[in-house]
């Protein structure tokens, strides 16, 4: 028999490689479809609407998806969550071949894919809990962040290269193959089924009772709820500033300069993922989360204080290095503290609470910049003679003022978290959840059952 302590990691590695390939294919399609929308509509609004539809439906349906994930076999949830978007991609390719693809087809397709993603994410994270030991949670979540960063860098470059010698249908068919590859890797593995916990038994009932269970579970654990409030505050500011970053840099730099800054986004995420993968992250892990908030404030000041590419670049690379560390540290806390058989419901509600502020930030950035901050910092603006002497005036400097105005919020949230005993001590106060494998699970190989029992 192979070493039970390595069997789960090997299984995770197979799944991770499959999902990494699929993520790369999805990045190719996302880039190609974005170019298609801009070419056929010449409208940034239409383009941003596709971005909204690619995320918002998934956030809204998350609680229902999580309840169903806990009822169903998680391996098959992931399998069909790969097959479904693959079929959507195949339909895109057929419509292009028939010269029939229209904008509403794209809208429907990205919304459908968002719904599949709402099922896949909690199933994937919950599967990790059953496959690896607690000490490796930070490391494997770092692998997820590292893969996300790597594909975000590689996909646009590869898509641009492929478009020079193949049409868009070819890219879509390539993406379809990556979905099949990911689904195929899931057929090669077995994911243990968690044994019913006391929390899971208490939460059983109608589907709608199970949907509400995630909310009640989190509210009964103030440390976890406050952790989500921290993320909701930080996500609001990060989304506002993230959307406004390119227009701010474009106000004083060339297109090449903007491209350099955007490349640093991916490099920072790669660096953060590498740090988590190799070290497992800070201990206690909550310091990795709250420390990220303090880092964000410093980064926003660096990005905005002067119209200088070196300063902006330093701020951006530190900013995006912090994101994988925050995310992976947070995921490791949740995986350790939440009973495996209810993680679908709880993690989906977690996603909804933490991310509900992101659409607000995404769509609030434009009006805030155009109607409030930019007029203040143009020549003759109300603050041109005061703040303008420090950060400069002209195009993009109003956005810089917006960055500086928002910079105190992540630091304030971090200080609140450090002073909040429920949040600061969440890892010590909440007991680790037991991790046991159901002996009735047909998908649990004997050595994987042993792994889970030893890690509990």
Buried (B, 14 or more C-beta within 10 A) or exposed (E): EEEBBEBBBEBBBEBBBBBBBBBBBBBBBBBBBBBBBBEEBEEEEBBBBBBBBBBBBBBBBBBBBBBBBBEBBBBBBBBBBBBBBBBBBBBBBEBBEEEEBEBEBBBBBBBBBBBBBBBBBBBBBBBBBBBBBBEBBBBBBBBBBBBBBBBBBBBBEBBEEBBEEEEBBBBBBBBBBBBBBBBEBBEEBBBBBBBBBEBBEEBEEEEEEBBBBBBBBBEEBBBBBBBBBBBBBBBBBBBBBBBBBBBBBBBBBEEEBBEBBBBBBBBBBBBBBBBBBEEBBBEBBBBBBBBBBBBBBBBBBBBBBBBBBEBBBBBBBBBBBBBBBBBBBBBBBBBBBBBBBBBBBBBBBBBBBBBBBBBBBBBBBBEBBEEEBBBBBBEEBEBBEEBBEEBBBBBBBBBBBBBBBBBBBBBBBBBBBBEBEBBBEBBEBBEEBBBBBBEEBEBBBEBBBBBBBEBB
